[in-house]
Amino acid sequence: MSETAYEAIEGAIVRCELPPGTPLVDRQLSEALGVSRTPIRDAMQSLEAAGLAVRVRGRYSVAGFDVEDVRELYQVRRLVEPAGLEHLARDWDEEVVDELADFFASAAQPGPPGPYEEYLARDHAFHKRIVDLTGNSRLIRFYAINEKQINRIRHYLAPGYEGRMREVVNEHKDVCEAIGRKDLDAARDALIGHLHAGEATMIKFLAQQRERSQG
């Protein structure tokens, strides 16, 4: 029951159905999920440990994130994800090269009225697949700790993607094409450039959100 409650609340937080700052009231959540308060409280503790909830004076709410959180998260990504490409370049396994080169070939064009959720899921799967290539269980587990926050930021950023989706698509294509050519340097540069651009966009969007809330 606690695991089911955790997954339900975690999913709502990651999809930003429960945006940062939303109070997490055990009575309301237990009624909404049809469980007792005990598994809800257990789930709250796990969410706090995962960095998705915070507790102040005994009351839980959805954790927020600021510019420094974004910078740290993207720094981790720029350290970890290129390691997957470097591992791939050791022997350029043809099956994996073909898989990654064509990763976005069948993706529907995102953006209004395109399917954001579908593209975000594919984006998430692509970067996770690159990390998996390291074959390093510790790195993969470490990345998984950040994975929910990464996915939450993608969802949170989605409304601000309208002016950048073309660039996002092209950046992914550049990484995929470089992998298809077995050009490690180009693939790594394209990946890191994509992550820098994503970080800059997120920071800009957060600043705009703050200005609107203060206005």
Summary of the structure (lengths in Angstrom):
residues: 215
radius of gyration: 18.8
end to end distance: 42.7
largest distance: 55.7
contacts: 620
relative contact order: 0.12
helix: 72%
strand: 5%
